[in-house]
Amino acid sequence: MDAGWATVVGAVIGTGGAVLGAVGGFLAGKAQAKGTVEGVRLQLAGQRLDMQWQARRDACGALIGLYYKALLQFVSTWRLSQYDHERPPHLVDADEAKLQEALGELRQRTEEVIMLKTAYQLTVPPGEEDKAEAVRLAYDATWRALAAWNAGRLSPPHRRALIRQEFEDALASYRASLAEFTAQAQQGLAHPHSAAWM
């Protein structure tokens, strides 16, 4: 084999090696790019799930906090309504003013409950809002029973006893449904991406 022919064979072998190297580099780059894109997709999906979980957790926490605040207001308003009508008029008037103020705050709390429950519903999948519906219904029943008590607290003793029992039953139901909802939320939101609450 002469030197010219050896040069041609060497050039063909070198070109073939370069082509194979380029094809290998291209395929390796393509695989690396595909892996990078897939990794970014997984990262974005995980971040989206984390954001959804955090939004659900925040909305649920705000709703539960508001429901407990309302529970305390129900109890304190109930206690205010127990004042003795046999006391001097100036004391009765002061207690009545406090009671009306407390009832006004509860009316405002009801508007807040509606707004936060709506925000909560936007963060959970369809059907999940049922978990909070029992609490809202118990809240409404307690509010109606307190309003009935307020309207009838000067009624004859046997009527007052019935109204009082209705309020106490409604309050007990509200406490129980709120405790159950809180326990479900704690269990379901204890870990991100929990299947029990997603």
MDTraj code that builds the backbone (N, CA, C; nanometers):
import mdtraj as md
import numpy as np

residues = "MET ASP ALA GLY TRP ALA THR VAL VAL GLY ALA VAL ILE GLY THR GLY GLY ALA VAL LEU GLY ALA VAL GLY GLY PHE LEU ALA GLY LYS ALA GLN ALA LYS GLY THR VAL GLU GLY VAL ARG LEU GLN LEU ALA GLY GLN ARG LEU ASP MET GLN TRP GLN ALA ARG ARG ASP ALA CYS GLY ALA LEU ILE GLY LEU TYR TYR LYS ALA LEU LEU GLN PHE VAL SER THR TRP ARG LEU SER GLN TYR ASP HIS GLU ARG PRO PRO HIS LEU VAL ASP ALA ASP GLU ALA LYS LEU GLN GLU ALA LEU GLY GLU LEU ARG GLN ARG THR GLU GLU VAL ILE MET LEU LYS THR ALA TYR GLN LEU THR VAL PRO PRO GLY GLU GLU ASP LYS ALA GLU ALA VAL ARG LEU ALA TYR ASP ALA THR TRP ARG ALA LEU ALA ALA TRP ASN ALA GLY ARG LEU SER PRO PRO HIS ARG ARG ALA LEU ILE ARG GLN GLU PHE GLU ASP ALA LEU ALA SER TYR ARG ALA SER LEU ALA GLU PHE THR ALA GLN ALA GLN GLN GLY LEU ALA HIS PRO HIS SER ALA ALA TRP MET".split()
xyz = np.array([
    [0.0850, -0.1139, 0.0000],
    [0.0000, 0.0000, 0.0000],
    [0.0916, 0.1227, 0.0000],
    [0.0600, 0.2119, -0.0887],
    [0.1450, 0.3299, -0.0986],
    [0.0970, 0.4391, -0.0041],
    [0.1689, 0.5436, 0.0068],
    [0.1430, 0.6494, 0.1042],
    [0.0135, 0.7234, 0.0744],
    [-0.0229, 0.7398, -0.0525],
    [-0.1469, 0.8111, -0.0885],
    [-0.2700, 0.7322, -0.0471],
    [-0.2565, 0.6011, -0.0753],
    [-0.3686, 0.5147, -0.0393],
    [-0.3838, 0.5074, 0.1124],
    [-0.2792, 0.5007, 0.1858],
    [-0.2818, 0.4960, 0.3316],
    [-0.3414, 0.6244, 0.3871],
    [-0.3148, 0.7357, 0.3199],
    [-0.3708, 0.8631, 0.3633],
    [-0.5216, 0.8641, 0.3449],
    [-0.5684, 0.8111, 0.2313],
    [-0.7121, 0.8050, 0.2027],
    [-0.7810, 0.7137, 0.3047],
    [-0.7234, 0.5967, 0.3291],
    [-0.7824, 0.5038, 0.4258],
    [-0.7828, 0.5681, 0.5650],
    [-0.6767, 0.6341, 0.6003],
    [-0.6705, 0.7009, 0.7309],
    [-0.7742, 0.8122, 0.7411],
    [-0.7938, 0.8856, 0.6300],
    [-0.8930, 0.9937, 0.6298],
    [-1.0337, 0.9373, 0.6417],
    [-1.0606, 0.8251, 0.5706],
    [-1.1931, 0.7616, 0.5792],
    [-1.2172, 0.7117, 0.7208],
    [-1.1166, 0.6490, 0.7784],
    [-1.1314, 0.5981, 0.9155],
    [-1.1502, 0.7158, 1.0123],
    [-1.0763, 0.8198, 0.9967],
    [-1.0883, 0.9376, 1.0831],
    [-1.2244, 1.0043, 1.0669],
    [-1.2707, 1.0145, 0.9400],
    [-1.4013, 1.0741, 0.9143],
    [-1.5113, 0.9851, 0.9733],
    [-1.4997, 0.8568, 0.9569],
    [-1.5978, 0.7629, 1.0143],
    [-1.6012, 0.7744, 1.1656],
    [-1.4841, 0.7858, 1.2261],
    [-1.4773, 0.8024, 1.3713],
    [-1.5401, 0.9338, 1.4153],
    [-1.5145, 1.0384, 1.3357],
    [-1.5726, 1.1687, 1.3683],
    [-1.7247, 1.1647, 1.3550],
    [-1.7720, 1.0990, 1.2478],
    [-1.9179, 1.0872, 1.2281],
    [-1.9790, 1.0066, 1.3414],
    [-1.9174, 0.8952, 1.3752],
    [-1.9691, 0.8137, 1.4863],
    [-1.9638, 0.8925, 1.6175],
    [-1.8621, 0.9674, 1.6392],
    [-1.8514, 1.0512, 1.7595],
    [-1.9588, 1.1583, 1.7613],
    [-1.9822, 1.2192, 1.6444],
    [-2.0849, 1.3232, 1.6352],
    [-2.2235, 1.2633, 1.6594],
    [-2.2498, 1.1474, 1.5988],
    [-2.3795, 1.0818, 1.6201],
    [-2.3943, 1.0419, 1.7657],
    [-2.2905, 0.9872, 1.8244],
    [-2.2948, 0.9506, 1.9667],
    [-2.3159, 1.0728, 2.0543],
    [-2.2465, 1.1821, 2.0225],
    [-2.2633, 1.3065, 2.0979],
    [-2.4043, 1.3619, 2.0842],
    [-2.4565, 1.3557, 1.9594],
    [-2.5931, 1.4028, 1.9357],
    [-2.6933, 1.3215, 2.0162],
    [-2.6809, 1.1891, 2.0114],
    [-2.7730, 1.1024, 2.0848],
    [-2.7589, 1.1218, 2.2362],
    [-2.6378, 1.1379, 2.2826],
    [-2.6157, 1.1611, 2.4260],
    [-2.6741, 1.2956, 2.4676],
    [-2.6547, 1.3988, 2.3852],
    [-2.7115, 1.5313, 2.4133],
    [-2.8634, 1.5283, 2.4133],
    [-2.9187, 1.4551, 2.3162],
    [-3.0645, 1.4426, 2.3081],
    [-3.1189, 1.3729, 2.4326],
    [-3.0532, 1.2672, 2.4748],
    [-3.0963, 1.1949, 2.5947],
    [-3.0822, 1.2825, 2.7183],
    [-2.9726, 1.3581, 2.7242],
    [-2.9519, 1.4468, 2.8384],
    [-3.0581, 1.5569, 2.8394],
    [-3.0881, 1.6147, 2.7241],
    [-3.1904, 1.7198, 2.7153],
    [-3.3274, 1.6639, 2.7544],
    [-3.3571, 1.5448, 2.7051],
    [-3.4853, 1.4814, 2.7386],
    [-3.4935, 1.4564, 2.8890],
    [-3.3857, 1.4104, 2.9483],
    [-3.3826, 1.3871, 3.0931],
    [-3.3980, 1.5171, 3.1705],
    [-3.3347, 1.6226, 3.1215],
    [-3.3455, 1.7525, 3.1869],
    [-3.4879, 1.8050, 3.1795],
    [-3.5490, 1.7960, 3.0618],
    [-3.6875, 1.8417, 3.0443],
    [-3.7813, 1.7609, 3.1332],
    [-3.7614, 1.6306, 3.1384],
    [-3.8455, 1.5457, 3.2225],
    [-3.8264, 1.5803, 3.3708],
    [-3.7026, 1.6076, 3.4085],
    [-3.6755, 1.6478, 3.5461],
    [-3.7429, 1.7794, 3.5814],
    [-3.7398, 1.8751, 3.4883],
    [-3.8066, 2.0036, 3.5111],
    [-3.9572, 1.9829, 3.5218],
    [-4.0124, 1.8990, 3.4352],
    [-4.1570, 1.8700, 3.4425],
    [-4.1940, 1.8106, 3.5784],
    [-4.1159, 1.7163, 3.6254],
    [-4.1428, 1.6557, 3.7556],
    [-4.1299, 1.7586, 3.8679],
    [-4.0289, 1.8444, 3.8575],
    [-4.0103, 1.9469, 3.9587],
    [-4.1276, 2.0441, 3.9596],
    [-4.1731, 2.0863, 3.8422],
    [-4.2866, 2.1776, 3.8340],
    [-4.4147, 2.1122, 3.8856],
    [-4.4341, 1.9848, 3.8536],
    [-4.5524, 1.9134, 3.9032],
    [-4.5475, 1.9038, 4.0558],
    [-4.4288, 1.8762, 4.1101],
    [-4.4151, 1.8698, 4.2554],
    [-4.4386, 2.0044, 4.3210],
    [-4.3868, 2.1110, 4.2596],
    [-4.4092, 2.2449, 4.3144],
    [-4.5577, 2.2819, 4.3083],
    [-4.6240, 2.2439, 4.2007],
    [-4.7672, 2.2722, 4.1880],
    [-4.8451, 2.1987, 4.2965],
    [-4.8127, 2.0730, 4.3196],
    [-4.8789, 1.9969, 4.4257],
    [-4.8517, 2.0587, 4.5627],
    [-4.7282, 2.1016, 4.5847],
    [-4.6952, 2.1659, 4.7122],
    [-4.7743, 2.2950, 4.7311],
    [-4.7864, 2.3743, 4.6249],
    [-4.8618, 2.4994, 4.6348],
    [-5.0100, 2.4717, 4.6597],
    [-5.0645, 2.3713, 4.5915],
    [-5.2053, 2.3359, 4.6137],
    [-5.2259, 2.2876, 4.7564],
    [-5.1363, 2.2046, 4.8065],
    [-5.1482, 2.1540, 4.9430],
    [-5.1402, 2.2686, 5.0424],
    [-5.0456, 2.3615, 5.0205],
    [-5.0306, 2.4742, 5.1122],
    [-5.1535, 2.5646, 5.1085],
    [-5.2077, 2.5875, 4.9900],
    [-5.3296, 2.6693, 4.9788],
    [-5.4462, 2.6013, 5.0509],
    [-5.4564, 2.4705, 5.0352],
    [-5.5623, 2.3946, 5.1029],
    [-5.5427, 2.4006, 5.2538],
    [-5.4188, 2.3868, 5.2966],
    [-5.3871, 2.3913, 5.4396],
    [-5.4189, 2.5291, 5.4977],
    [-5.3804, 2.6333, 5.4264],
    [-5.4071, 2.7702, 5.4730],
    [-5.5564, 2.7983, 5.4815],
    [-5.6294, 2.7599, 5.3759],
    [-5.7737, 2.7847, 5.3743],
    [-5.8443, 2.7055, 5.4838],
    [-5.8032, 2.5811, 5.5017],
    [-5.8643, 2.4969, 5.6046],
    [-5.8334, 2.5525, 5.7433],
    [-5.7089, 2.5935, 5.7653],
    [-5.6712, 2.6495, 5.8948],
    [-5.7470, 2.7777, 5.9253],
    [-5.7624, 2.8634, 5.8257],
    [-5.8362, 2.9883, 5.8465],
    [-5.9824, 2.9603, 5.8781],
    [-6.0416, 2.8640, 5.8072],
    [-6.1822, 2.8306, 5.8304],
    [-6.2019, 2.7710, 5.9701],
    [-6.1158, 2.6792, 6.0085],
    [-6.1265, 2.6187, 6.1414],
    [-6.1058, 2.7242, 6.2496],
    [-6.0080, 2.8117, 6.2305],
    [-5.9848, 2.9185, 6.3274],
    [-6.1059, 3.0089, 6.3430],
    [-6.1681, 3.0419, 6.2321],
    [-6.2865, 3.1271, 6.2378],
    [-6.4032, 3.0548, 6.3047],
    [-6.4189, 2.9266, 6.2762],
    [-6.5261, 2.8496, 6.3399],
    [-6.5049, 2.8417, 6.4916],
    [-6.3812, 2.8246, 6.5361],
    [-6.3560, 2.8209, 6.6808],
    [-6.3774, 2.9578, 6.7445],
    [-6.3403, 3.0614, 6.6733],
    [-6.3652, 3.1965, 6.7239],
    [-6.5155, 3.2193, 6.7382],
    [-6.5920, 3.1733, 6.6403],
    [-6.7376, 3.1858, 6.6478],
    [-6.7927, 3.1042, 6.7647],
    [-6.7350, 2.9866, 6.7899],
    [-6.7790, 2.9049, 6.9028],
    [-6.7625, 2.9828, 7.0329],
    [-6.6483, 3.0455, 7.0504],
    [-6.6261, 3.1261, 7.1711],
    [-6.7244, 3.2429, 7.1778],
    [-6.7542, 3.3023, 7.0635],
    [-6.8491, 3.4129, 7.0627],
    [-6.9911, 3.3653, 7.0935],
    [-7.0272, 3.2470, 7.0459],
    [-7.1598, 3.1927, 7.0800],
    [-7.1723, 3.1790, 7.2313],
    [-7.0690, 3.1209, 7.2923],
    [-7.0732, 3.0972, 7.4366],
    [-7.0758, 3.2294, 7.5136],
    [-6.9903, 3.3244, 7.4744],
    [-6.9882, 3.4514, 7.5477],
    [-7.1171, 3.5307, 7.5264],
    [-7.1746, 3.5251, 7.4071],
    [-7.3015, 3.5943, 7.3813],
    [-7.4136, 3.5289, 7.4613],
    [-7.4108, 3.3977, 7.4681],
    [-7.5097, 3.3248, 7.5478],
    [-7.5006, 3.3688, 7.6941],
    [-7.3793, 3.3780, 7.7437],
    [-7.3612, 3.4200, 7.8840],
    [-7.4115, 3.5623, 7.9059],
    [-7.3867, 3.6503, 7.8104],
    [-7.4370, 3.7876, 7.8216],
    [-7.5898, 3.7909, 7.8269],
    [-7.6518, 3.6989, 7.7555],
    [-7.7984, 3.6989, 7.7497],
    [-7.8622, 3.6446, 7.8771],
    [-7.7815, 3.5963, 7.9708],
    [-7.8334, 3.5370, 8.0935],
    [-7.8506, 3.6384, 8.2066],
    [-7.8321, 3.7665, 8.1753],
    [-7.8405, 3.8642, 8.2843],
    [-7.9798, 3.8632, 8.3479],
    [-7.9830, 3.9050, 8.4687],
    [-8.1048, 3.9028, 8.5502],
    [-8.1865, 4.0292, 8.5238],
    [-8.3083, 4.0118, 8.4799],
    [-8.3947, 4.1260, 8.4484],
    [-8.4524, 4.1918, 8.5731],
    [-8.4254, 4.1346, 8.6859],
    [-8.4752, 4.1919, 8.8115],
    [-8.3792, 4.2969, 8.8673],
    [-8.2643, 4.3125, 8.8027],
    [-8.1649, 4.4085, 8.8523],
    [-8.2081, 4.5511, 8.8206],
    [-8.1380, 4.6489, 8.8776],
    [-8.1711, 4.7893, 8.8496],
    [-8.1654, 4.8179, 8.6986],
    [-8.2536, 4.9036, 8.6476],
    [-8.2632, 4.9294, 8.5029],
    [-8.1321, 4.9739, 8.4380],
    [-8.0522, 5.0546, 8.5067],
    [-7.9289, 5.1012, 8.4432],
    [-7.8305, 4.9868, 8.4192],
    [-7.8314, 4.8849, 8.5043],
    [-7.7458, 4.7685, 8.4830],
    [-7.8003, 4.6795, 8.3720],
    [-7.9323, 4.6642, 8.3695],
    [-7.9953, 4.5841, 8.2640],
    [-7.9692, 4.6488, 8.1284],
    [-7.9807, 4.7809, 8.1203],
    [-7.9564, 4.8517, 7.9937],
    [-7.8125, 4.8326, 7.9469],
    [-7.7171, 4.8373, 8.0383],
    [-7.5762, 4.8183, 8.0022],
    [-7.5532, 4.6764, 7.9508],
    [-7.6129, 4.5777, 8.0174],
    [-7.5995, 4.4392, 7.9720],
    [-7.6653, 4.4196, 7.8363],
    [-7.7788, 4.4818, 7.8161],
    [-7.8495, 4.4709, 7.6877],
    [-7.7646, 4.5306, 7.5756],
    [-7.6995, 4.6421, 7.6021],
    [-7.6133, 4.7044, 7.5012],
    [-7.4965, 4.6117, 7.4652],
    [-7.4369, 4.5493, 7.5673],
    [-7.3274, 4.4549, 7.5424],
    [-7.3772, 4.3358, 7.4606],
    [-7.4963, 4.2882, 7.4934],
    [-7.5536, 4.1750, 7.4216],
    [-7.5775, 4.2102, 7.2749],
    [-7.6338, 4.3268, 7.2489],
    [-7.6602, 4.3663, 7.1106],
    [-7.5300, 4.3843, 7.0326],
    [-7.4275, 4.4336, 7.0994],
    [-7.2958, 4.4461, 7.0351],
    [-7.2402, 4.3080, 7.0003],
    [-7.2528, 4.2138, 7.0934],
    [-7.2044, 4.0774, 7.0696],
    [-7.2813, 4.0112, 6.9558],
    [-7.4115, 4.0334, 6.9496],
    [-7.4909, 3.9772, 6.8396],
    [-7.4492, 4.0383, 6.7058],
    [-7.4183, 4.1670, 6.7063],
    [-7.3692, 4.2316, 6.5842],
    [-7.2372, 4.1722, 6.5377],
    [-7.1488, 4.1430, 6.6325],
    [-7.0204, 4.0805, 6.5978],
    [-7.0427, 3.9410, 6.5404],
    [-7.1391, 3.8683, 6.5945],
    [-7.1691, 3.7355, 6.5404],
    [-7.2262, 3.7448, 6.3990],
    [-7.3068, 3.8466, 6.3721],
    [-7.3579, 3.8652, 6.2353],
    [-7.2409, 3.8871, 6.1389],
    [-7.1459, 3.9684, 6.1818],
    [-7.0272, 3.9932, 6.0997],
    [-6.9472, 3.8642, 6.0828],
    [-6.9366, 3.7856, 6.1873],
    [-6.8647, 3.6580, 6.1809],
    [-6.9304, 3.5650, 6.0781],
    [-7.0620, 3.5710, 6.0694],
    [-7.1323, 3.4870, 5.9725],
    [-7.0909, 3.5234, 5.8303],
    [-7.0753, 3.6505, 5.8019],
    [-7.0289, 3.6928, 5.6689],
    [-6.8877, 3.6413, 5.6436],
    [-6.8027, 3.6464, 5.7444],
    [-6.6659, 3.5963, 5.7306],
    [-6.6657, 3.4453, 5.7072],
    [-6.7549, 3.3737, 5.7757],
    [-6.7650, 3.2285, 5.7563],
    [-6.8003, 3.1981, 5.6109],
    [-6.8947, 3.2719, 5.5564],
    [-6.9349, 3.2488, 5.4171],
    [-6.8167, 3.2728, 5.3233],
    [-6.7433, 3.3817, 5.3451],
    [-6.6298, 3.4121, 5.2574],
    [-6.5190, 3.3072, 5.2698],
    [-6.4846, 3.2684, 5.3922],
    [-6.3772, 3.1700, 5.4090],
    [-6.4186, 3.0314, 5.3621],
    [-6.5446, 2.9965, 5.3795],
    [-6.5900, 2.8666, 5.3301],
    [-6.5818, 2.8633, 5.1780],
    [-6.6136, 2.9744, 5.1141],
    [-6.6021, 2.9823, 4.9681],
    [-6.4561, 2.9677, 4.9263],
    [-6.3655, 3.0360, 4.9955],
    [-6.2223, 3.0230, 4.9648],
    [-6.1763, 2.8792, 4.9860],
    [-6.2249, 2.8165, 5.0907],
    [-6.1903, 2.6761, 5.1175],
    [-6.2391, 2.5864, 5.0034],
    [-6.3614, 2.6096, 4.9586],
    [-6.4175, 2.5273, 4.8510],
    [-6.3360, 2.5383, 4.7225],
    [-6.2746, 2.6533, 4.6996],
    [-6.1947, 2.6716, 4.5793],
    [-6.0630, 2.5953, 4.5846],
    [-6.0201, 2.5540, 4.7021],
    [-5.8913, 2.4858, 4.7148],
    [-5.9025, 2.3345, 4.7192],
    [-6.0229, 2.2819, 4.7287],
    [-6.0380, 2.1370, 4.7391],
    [-6.1058, 2.0823, 4.6137],
    [-6.0785, 1.9558, 4.5809],
    [-6.1435, 1.8944, 4.4653],
    [-6.2946, 1.8816, 4.4889],
    [-6.3716, 1.8694, 4.3813],
    [-6.5166, 1.8533, 4.3973],
    [-6.5493, 1.7365, 4.4911],
    [-6.6437, 1.7589, 4.5783],
    [-6.6850, 1.6567, 4.6736],
    [-6.6181, 1.6716, 4.8094],
    [-6.4989, 1.7317, 4.8132],
    [-6.4274, 1.7477, 4.9391],
    [-6.4872, 1.8557, 5.0281],
    [-6.5587, 1.9496, 4.9675],
    [-6.6164, 2.0574, 5.0480],
    [-6.7250, 2.0052, 5.1421],
    [-6.7717, 1.8830, 5.1180],
    [-6.8719, 1.8216, 5.2063],
    [-6.8190, 1.8061, 5.3483],
    [-6.6867, 1.7944, 5.3610],
    [-6.6277, 1.7780, 5.4940],
    [-6.6534, 1.8998, 5.5818],
    [-6.6627, 2.0154, 5.5199],
    [-6.6874, 2.1385, 5.5959],
    [-6.8356, 2.1735, 5.6015],
    [-6.9164, 2.1098, 5.5199],
    [-7.0584, 2.1449, 5.5144],
    [-7.1305, 2.1133, 5.6448],
    [-7.0961, 2.0040, 5.7094],
    [-7.1603, 1.9687, 5.8371],
    [-7.1334, 2.0754, 5.9427],
    [-7.0136, 2.1316, 5.9412],
    [-6.9812, 2.2369, 6.0378],
    [-7.0633, 2.3616, 6.0079],
    [-7.0732, 2.3964, 5.8798],
    [-7.1495, 2.5156, 5.8440],
    [-7.2963, 2.4997, 5.8816],
    [-7.3530, 2.3831, 5.8576],
    [-7.4931, 2.3598, 5.8940],
    [-7.5124, 2.3684, 6.0451],
    [-7.4182, 2.3127, 6.1214],
    [-7.4263, 2.3209, 6.2675],
    [-7.4080, 2.4647, 6.3144],
    [-7.3209, 2.5387, 6.2476],
    [-7.3017, 2.6812, 6.2795],
    [-7.4331, 2.7568, 6.2575],
    [-7.4953, 2.7343, 6.1420],
    [-7.6221, 2.8015, 6.1112],
    [-7.7303, 2.7666, 6.2138],
    [-7.7374, 2.6396, 6.2513],
    [-7.8375, 2.5970, 6.3493],
    [-7.8123, 2.6631, 6.4854],
    [-7.6860, 2.6755, 6.5231],
    [-7.6524, 2.7402, 6.6510],
    [-7.6873, 2.8885, 6.6463],
    [-7.6584, 2.9514, 6.5333],
    [-7.6918, 3.0932, 6.5176],
    [-7.8435, 3.1141, 6.5265],
    [-7.9197, 3.0273, 6.4595],
    [-8.0667, 3.0390, 6.4648],
    [-8.1184, 3.0152, 6.6066],
    [-8.0612, 2.9180, 6.6769],
    [-8.1044, 2.8892, 6.8140],
    [-8.0707, 3.0057, 6.9074],
    [-7.9556, 3.0693, 6.8877],
    [-7.9197, 3.1846, 6.9700],
    [-8.0123, 3.3025, 6.9395],
    [-8.0442, 3.3224, 6.8132],
    [-8.1366, 3.4302, 6.7760],
    [-8.2757, 3.4038, 6.8350],
    [-8.3188, 3.2774, 6.8327],
    [-8.4488, 3.2419, 6.8918],
    [-8.4465, 3.2669, 7.0423],
    [-8.3347, 3.2330, 7.1064],
    [-8.3226, 3.2587, 7.2495],
    [-8.3293, 3.4081, 7.2771],
    [-8.2560, 3.4857, 7.1983],
    [-8.2534, 3.6298, 7.2183],
    [-8.3934, 3.6884, 7.2023],
    [-8.4680, 3.6380, 7.1047],
    [-8.6037, 3.6885, 7.0822],
    [-8.7008, 3.6419, 7.1906],
    [-8.6780, 3.5256, 7.2493],
    [-8.7735, 3.4701, 7.3442],
    [-8.7263, 3.4610, 7.4873],
    [-8.6165, 3.5262, 7.5203],
    [-8.5611, 3.5101, 7.6548],
    [-8.6472, 3.5724, 7.7634],
    [-8.7413, 3.6572, 7.7264],
    [-8.8327, 3.7148, 7.8258],
    [-8.9660, 3.6408, 7.8280],
    [-8.9718, 3.5275, 7.7605],
    [-9.0931, 3.4451, 7.7554],
    [-9.1192, 3.3813, 7.8912],
    [-9.2352, 3.3187, 7.9065],
    [-9.2630, 3.2440, 8.0300],
    [-9.1573, 3.1350, 8.0529],
    [-9.1384, 3.0963, 8.1772],
    [-9.0308, 3.0018, 8.2122],
    [-9.0329, 2.8714, 8.1317],
    [-9.1513, 2.8115, 8.1078],
    [-9.1528, 2.6840, 8.0349],
    [-9.1065, 2.7040, 7.8903],
    [-9.1414, 2.8158, 7.8293],
    [-9.0975, 2.8457, 7.6919],
    [-8.9471, 2.8737, 7.6891],
    [-8.8981, 2.9474, 7.7879],
    [-8.7543, 2.9756, 7.7962],
    [-8.6749, 2.8466, 7.8092],
    [-8.7270, 2.7529, 7.8868],
    [-8.6567, 2.6254, 7.9054],
    [-8.6444, 2.5501, 7.7726],
    [-8.7483, 2.5529, 7.6905],
    [-8.7436, 2.4869, 7.5595],
    [-8.6409, 2.5541, 7.4676],
    [-8.6456, 2.6867, 7.4652],
    [-8.5532, 2.7611, 7.3788],
    [-8.4098, 2.7396, 7.4251],
    [-8.3909, 2.7386, 7.5564],
    [-8.2573, 2.7159, 7.6121],
    [-8.2049, 2.5786, 7.5711],
    [-8.2897, 2.4776, 7.5812],
    [-8.2485, 2.3419, 7.5442],
    [-8.2143, 2.3335, 7.3956],
    [-8.2905, 2.4019, 7.3121],
    [-8.2610, 2.4036, 7.1681],
    [-8.1229, 2.4637, 7.1424],
    [-8.0927, 2.5731, 7.2127],
    [-7.9608, 2.6344, 7.1947],
    [-7.8508, 2.5409, 7.2434],
    [-7.8679, 2.4828, 7.3605],
    [-7.7643, 2.3944, 7.4150],
    [-7.7422, 2.2733, 7.3247],
    [-7.8496, 2.2182, 7.2682],
    [-7.8359, 2.1059, 7.1746],
    [-7.7630, 2.1488, 7.0472],
    [-7.8001, 2.2654, 6.9949],
    [-7.7352, 2.3153, 6.8728],
    [-7.5875, 2.3419, 6.8985],
    [-7.5555, 2.3990, 7.0135],
    [-7.4163, 2.4283, 7.0468],
    [-7.3356, 2.2987, 7.0604],
    [-7.3939, 2.1980, 7.1225],
    [-7.3252, 2.0687, 7.1366],
    [-7.3007, 2.0053, 6.9999],
    [-7.3984, 2.0138, 6.9115],
    [-7.3824, 1.9606, 6.7759],
    [-7.2737, 2.0362, 6.7001],
    [-7.2715, 2.1667, 6.7167],
    [-7.1692, 2.2494, 6.6520],
    [-7.0298, 2.2116, 6.7012],
    [-7.0166, 2.1969, 6.8328],
    [-6.8862, 2.1573, 6.8889],
    [-6.8407, 2.0223, 6.8339],
    [-6.9336, 1.9278, 6.8291],
    [-6.8988, 1.7931, 6.7822],
    [-6.8595, 1.7938, 6.6345],
    [-6.9352, 1.8635, 6.5513],
    [-6.9026, 1.8650, 6.4085],
    [-6.7715, 1.9400, 6.3836],
    [-6.7462, 2.0446, 6.4604],
    [-6.6214, 2.1187, 6.4459],
    [-6.5028, 2.0327, 6.4900],
    [-6.5178, 1.9599, 6.5979],
    [-6.4103, 1.8713, 6.6442],
    [-6.3821, 1.7617, 6.5414],
    [-6.4874, 1.7063, 6.4819],
    [-6.4693, 1.6015, 6.3807],
    [-6.3994, 1.6569, 6.2564],
    [-6.4426, 1.7738, 6.2100],
    [-6.3803, 1.8362, 6.0927],
    [-6.2336, 1.8673, 6.1209],
    [-6.2050, 1.9172, 6.2394],
    [-6.0674, 1.9500, 6.2767],
    [-5.9810, 1.8237, 6.2790],
    [-6.0333, 1.7168, 6.3346],
    [-5.9577, 1.5907, 6.3395],
    [-5.9322, 1.5375, 6.1986],
    [-6.0321, 1.5437, 6.1118],
    [-6.0138, 1.4991, 5.9735],
    [-5.9088, 1.5842, 5.9029],
    [-5.9136, 1.7141, 5.9265],
    [-5.8170, 1.8035, 5.8632],
    [-5.6759, 1.7757, 5.9138],
    [-5.6613, 1.7563, 6.0444],
    [-5.5290, 1.7273, 6.1004],
    [-5.4731, 1.5986, 6.0417],
    [-5.5567, 1.4986, 6.0307],
    [-5.5117, 1.3710, 5.9763],
    [-5.4785, 1.3844, 5.8285],
    [-5.5661, 1.4497, 5.7539],
    [-5.5463, 1.4602, 5.6098],
    [-5.4360, 1.5546, 5.5681],
    [-5.4117, 1.6567, 5.6482],
    [-5.3114, 1.7562, 5.6110],
    [-5.1794, 1.7373, 5.6851],
    [-5.1656, 1.6275, 5.7568],
    [-5.0434, 1.6031, 5.8331],
    [-4.9219, 1.5891, 5.7415],
    [-4.9425, 1.5369, 5.6221],
    [-4.8322, 1.5159, 5.5280],
    [-4.8728, 1.5717, 5.3925],
    [-4.7837, 1.6430, 5.3270],
    [-4.8153, 1.6921, 5.1931],
    [-4.8510, 1.5755, 5.1008],
    [-4.9405, 1.5999, 5.0125],
    [-4.9835, 1.5026, 4.9123],
    [-5.0521, 1.3821, 4.9746],
    [-5.1117, 1.4015, 5.0918],
    [-5.1819, 1.2934, 5.1584],
    [-5.3033, 1.2545, 5.0764],
    [-5.3153, 1.1283, 5.0448],
    [-5.4285, 1.0808, 4.9651],
    [-5.5598, 1.0953, 5.0414],
    [-5.5524, 1.0994, 5.1743],
    [-5.6737, 1.1092, 5.2546],
    [-5.7405, 1.2458, 5.2417],
    [-5.6677, 1.3474, 5.2017],
    [-5.7246, 1.4826, 5.1994],
    [-5.7123, 1.5459, 5.0606],
    [-5.6512, 1.4790, 4.9669],
    [-5.6321, 1.5379, 4.8335],
    [-5.7454, 1.5085, 4.7463],
])
top = md.Topology()
chain = top.add_chain()
for i, resn in enumerate(residues, 1):
    res = top.add_residue(resn, chain, resSeq=i)
    for name in ("N", "CA", "C"):
        top.add_atom(name, md.element.get_by_symbol(name[0]), res)
traj = md.Trajectory(xyz[None], top)
